[in-house]
C-alpha cells in the first residue's frame, strides 16, 4: 500500500483520482476509465486538475516499466497505477482516491445540484454561461461530454459555498 509522509493541511498536496464506470464494485481490481491529478492549494484555496487520457502509454511498473496504456496499467491494481504514474511524472502523490461516476453523481444529488460554466457558441461567437445541473441532468451532461473535471469543480465550488455560507 502507498504510504505518505504528508500530514499538514496548511500546505499544497496532490491527489490521484481513478474513476471507474464499469459497474464493478470499487474494492475489486478493474480498469480506470478516467484518471485525474488534482493539485490542491490550501493557501489560495484553489484546485487545479489535469485529466490523463486512458489510452496514454506509461511505464507499467508491474512489467519492468514496459510501456502500456493507462487503461491496462490500472488492471494490475490501484497501487500499480499509482506507482506507474509516479514513475512517469517523477513525484509522489500525497493521496489517491478510487471512485465511480455514480458516486460523483450521488454527491451532486446530496448537494441538491451544482452549477457548471458551459460554453455556448452561435455564429462563431462563444460565451460562457452558468448552467444548473441536478442528478438527472448531470448524468446526461457526463454522457455527452465525459467532462468530469467541470463536474468535480462544480462540486468543490458548491461545497465551498455551503461551508462559507455564501450560497446564492
C-alpha positions as CSV (number, residue, x, y, z in Angstrom):
1,X,0.0,0.0,0.0
2,X,1.2,3.5,-0.7
3,X,2.4,5.5,2.3
4,X,2.7,9.2,2.5
5,X,4.5,11.5,5.0
6,X,2.1,14.4,4.2
7,X,0.2,15.3,7.3
8,X,-0.3,19.0,7.3
9,X,-3.4,20.6,5.6
10,X,-1.8,24.0,5.6
11,X,0.3,23.2,2.5
12,X,-0.4,22.1,-1.0
13,X,-0.9,18.5,-1.9
14,X,-1.6,16.2,-4.8
15,X,-4.4,13.6,-5.3
16,X,-4.7,10.9,-7.9
17,X,-8.3,10.2,-8.7
18,X,-9.2,7.0,-10.5
19,X,-12.7,6.8,-11.9
20,X,-14.3,3.5,-12.9
21,X,-17.6,3.4,-14.9
22,X,-17.8,-0.3,-15.4
23,X,-20.2,-1.1,-12.5
24,X,-17.6,-3.3,-10.9
25,X,-17.5,-2.8,-7.1
26,X,-14.8,-0.4,-6.1
27,X,-13.0,-3.0,-3.9
28,X,-12.4,-5.2,-7.0
29,X,-9.5,-4.7,-9.4
30,X,-10.8,-3.0,-12.5
31,X,-9.7,-0.6,-15.2
32,X,-9.8,3.1,-14.7
33,X,-11.9,4.8,-17.3
34,X,-10.6,8.2,-16.3
35,X,-7.7,9.5,-14.2
36,X,-7.2,13.0,-12.8
37,X,-4.4,14.6,-10.9
38,X,-5.6,17.2,-8.5
39,X,-3.2,19.9,-7.3
40,X,-4.8,21.3,-4.1
41,X,-3.5,24.7,-3.0
42,X,-4.8,25.1,0.6
43,X,-3.4,28.6,1.0
44,X,-5.0,30.2,-2.1
45,X,-7.9,27.7,-1.9
46,X,-7.6,26.6,-5.5
47,X,-7.7,23.2,-7.1
48,X,-6.1,22.6,-10.5
49,X,-6.9,19.4,-12.3
50,X,-5.3,17.5,-15.2
51,X,-7.0,14.7,-16.9
52,X,-4.8,11.8,-18.0
53,X,-6.1,10.1,-21.2
54,X,-6.7,6.4,-20.5
55,X,-5.0,5.5,-23.8
56,X,-1.8,7.3,-22.8
57,X,1.2,4.9,-22.8
58,X,3.0,5.0,-19.5
59,X,5.7,2.8,-17.9
60,X,3.9,-0.2,-16.3
61,X,6.0,-1.0,-13.2
62,X,4.3,-4.4,-12.9
63,X,6.1,-5.3,-16.1
64,X,9.5,-3.8,-15.6
65,X,8.3,-0.4,-16.8
66,X,7.3,-1.7,-20.2
67,X,5.1,0.9,-21.9
68,X,1.4,0.2,-21.6
69,X,-1.9,2.1,-21.9
70,X,-3.0,3.7,-18.7
71,X,-6.3,1.7,-19.0
72,X,-4.3,-1.6,-19.0
73,X,-1.9,-0.5,-16.2
74,X,-4.9,0.0,-13.9
75,X,-5.9,-3.7,-14.3
76,X,-2.8,-4.5,-12.2
77,X,-4.4,-2.7,-9.2
78,X,-4.6,0.9,-7.9
79,X,-1.1,0.6,-6.3
80,X,0.4,-0.3,-9.7
81,X,-1.5,2.6,-11.3
82,X,-0.2,5.0,-8.6
83,X,3.4,3.8,-8.8
84,X,3.5,3.8,-12.6
85,X,2.2,7.4,-12.8
86,X,4.6,8.4,-10.1
87,X,7.4,6.9,-12.1
88,X,6.3,8.8,-15.2
89,X,5.8,12.2,-13.6
90,X,8.7,12.0,-11.1
91,X,6.8,12.9,-8.0
92,X,4.8,11.0,-5.3
93,X,1.1,11.6,-4.9
94,X,0.1,12.6,-1.4
95,X,-3.3,10.8,-1.6
96,X,-5.3,8.7,-4.0
97,X,-9.0,8.0,-4.5
98,X,-10.7,5.3,-6.4
99,X,-14.3,6.2,-7.2
100,X,-17.1,5.8,-9.7
101,X,-19.1,8.3,-11.7
102,X,-22.2,7.0,-9.8
103,X,-20.5,8.2,-6.5
104,X,-19.8,11.6,-8.0
105,X,-23.4,11.8,-9.3
106,X,-24.6,11.0,-5.8
107,X,-22.6,13.9,-4.4
108,X,-24.4,16.2,-6.9
109,X,-27.7,14.8,-5.7
110,X,-26.8,15.3,-2.0
111,X,-25.8,18.9,-2.7
112,X,-29.2,19.4,-4.5
113,X,-27.4,20.2,-7.7
114,X,-24.3,22.1,-8.9
115,X,-23.5,24.9,-11.3
116,X,-21.1,24.4,-14.2
117,X,-19.9,27.1,-16.7
118,X,-20.9,25.9,-20.2
119,X,-19.6,27.4,-23.4
120,X,-22.4,28.4,-25.9
121,X,-21.4,29.3,-29.4
122,X,-23.6,30.9,-32.1
123,X,-22.2,32.1,-35.5
124,X,-18.6,32.0,-34.4
125,X,-19.3,33.9,-31.2
126,X,-18.8,32.0,-28.0
127,X,-19.5,32.9,-24.4
128,X,-19.8,31.1,-21.1
129,X,-23.0,30.8,-19.1
130,X,-23.6,29.1,-15.8
131,X,-25.9,26.1,-16.1
132,X,-27.5,24.4,-13.1
133,X,-27.5,20.6,-13.0
134,X,-29.4,18.1,-10.8
135,X,-28.8,14.4,-10.5
136,X,-30.5,13.5,-13.8
137,X,-29.2,16.4,-15.9
138,X,-25.6,15.8,-14.7
139,X,-25.8,12.2,-15.9
140,X,-26.8,13.5,-19.4
141,X,-24.1,16.1,-19.3
142,X,-21.4,13.5,-18.4
143,X,-22.7,11.0,-21.0
144,X,-22.4,13.7,-23.7
145,X,-19.2,15.4,-22.7
146,X,-17.2,13.0,-20.3
147,X,-16.2,16.3,-18.7
148,X,-15.6,15.0,-15.2
149,X,-13.3,18.0,-14.4
150,X,-16.1,20.5,-14.7
151,X,-18.4,18.3,-12.6
152,X,-15.7,18.0,-9.8
153,X,-15.1,21.7,-9.9
154,X,-18.9,22.3,-9.6
155,X,-18.9,20.0,-6.5
156,X,-15.9,21.8,-4.9
157,X,-17.4,25.2,-5.6
158,X,-20.8,24.2,-4.1
159,X,-19.0,22.7,-1.1
160,X,-17.1,25.9,-0.6
161,X,-20.4,27.9,-0.8
162,X,-22.0,25.6,1.7
163,X,-19.1,25.8,4.2
164,X,-18.7,29.6,4.0
165,X,-22.4,30.3,4.0
166,X,-22.2,32.1,0.7
167,X,-24.8,30.0,-1.1
168,X,-26.6,32.3,-3.5
